[in-house]
Amino acid sequence: PGQKASPAPRFMGEDAARLSADHSKVISQAKSKLAGLGEVVVELGFTAYYAVFVHETNKNYRKGSWKYLEKALSRTNAIRRIIVTRMKGGLG
């Protein structure tokens, strides 16, 4: 059994090449880091170089809210249910 890869995001704009390269690098590093654990592991995070400064800083939000990923995980069991379902059905 292998990992089922998510499709790579399609970045647009003047930073598209950098965002794509950074995304690939972060995903590759995470896979290498987690590969030898021998158990099911879930890692969530950002791959864009600016994400922590934009998405994790309250002062950047006039509309919507910051820490949306963290809030979604703490507010609902939906993500957990998806992970459990995928684990039961197999990842490969």
matplotlib code that plots the C-alpha trace (Angstrom):
import matplotlib.pyplot as plt

x = [0.0, 1.2, 0.0, -2.7, -1.4, -3.5, -3.4, -0.9, -2.5, -2.5, -0.8, -1.4, 0.2, 3.7, 4.7, 3.3, 6.7, 8.0, 4.8, 4.8, 8.5, 8.0, 4.9, 6.8, 9.8, 7.6, 5.6, 8.8, 10.4, 7.3, 7.1, 10.7, 10.4, 7.3, 8.2, 10.0, 7.4, 5.6, 2.1, -0.6, 0.4, -1.5, 0.4, -1.5, 0.1, 0.9, 3.4, 3.4, 6.3, 4.0, 1.3, 2.4, 2.6, -0.7, -2.9, -1.6, -1.6, -4.7, -3.9, -4.2, -7.9, -10.5, -13.0, -13.1, -10.9, -7.4, -6.3, -9.1, -7.4, -6.9, -10.4, -11.9, -10.1, -11.1, -14.7, -15.7, -15.0, -15.4, -11.6, -11.2, -14.0, -12.5, -9.1, -10.6, -12.7, -9.6, -7.6, -10.4, -10.7, -6.9, -4.7, -3.3]
y = [0.0, 3.4, 6.9, 8.4, 11.7, 14.8, 16.8, 19.6, 23.0, 25.3, 28.5, 31.6, 35.1, 36.4, 34.1, 30.9, 29.4, 30.0, 28.8, 25.6, 24.9, 25.6, 23.4, 20.5, 21.0, 21.1, 18.0, 16.1, 16.9, 15.9, 12.6, 11.9, 12.9, 10.7, 7.7, 5.7, 5.9, 2.8, 4.0, 6.2, 9.8, 13.0, 16.3, 19.5, 22.8, 25.5, 25.3, 29.0, 31.1, 33.9, 31.7, 32.1, 35.9, 36.2, 33.4, 33.3, 37.0, 38.6, 42.1, 41.0, 40.3, 43.0, 40.4, 36.7, 35.3, 34.2, 30.7, 29.3, 25.8, 25.6, 26.8, 24.3, 21.5, 22.5, 23.2, 20.1, 16.4, 16.5, 16.4, 13.6, 11.6, 12.0, 10.8, 7.8, 6.9, 7.0, 4.9, 2.2, 2.3, 2.2, 4.9, 3.1]
z = [0.0, -0.9, -0.3, -2.3, -3.5, -3.5, -6.7, -6.6, -6.3, -9.4, -8.4, -10.3, -10.4, -10.4, -7.5, -9.1, -9.8, -6.3, -4.7, -6.8, -6.0, -2.3, -2.2, -3.8, -1.5, 1.7, 0.7, -0.2, 3.1, 5.1, 3.3, 4.0, 7.6, 8.2, 6.0, 8.6, 11.3, 10.3, 11.3, 10.0, 10.4, 9.5, 9.1, 8.3, 7.5, 5.0, 2.1, 1.0, 2.2, 3.3, 5.1, 8.7, 8.3, 6.5, 7.8, 11.4, 12.2, 13.5, 12.3, 8.6, 8.8, 8.2, 6.9, 7.8, 10.5, 11.1, 12.2, 10.1, 9.9, 13.6, 14.3, 11.9, 13.6, 17.1, 16.2, 14.3, 14.1, 10.3, 9.6, 12.1, 10.5, 7.1, 8.3, 10.1, 7.0, 4.8, 7.3, 7.3, 3.5, 3.0, 1.7, -1.3]

ax = plt.figure().add_subplot(projection="3d")
ax.plot(x, y, z, "-o")
ax.set_aspect("equal")
plt.show()
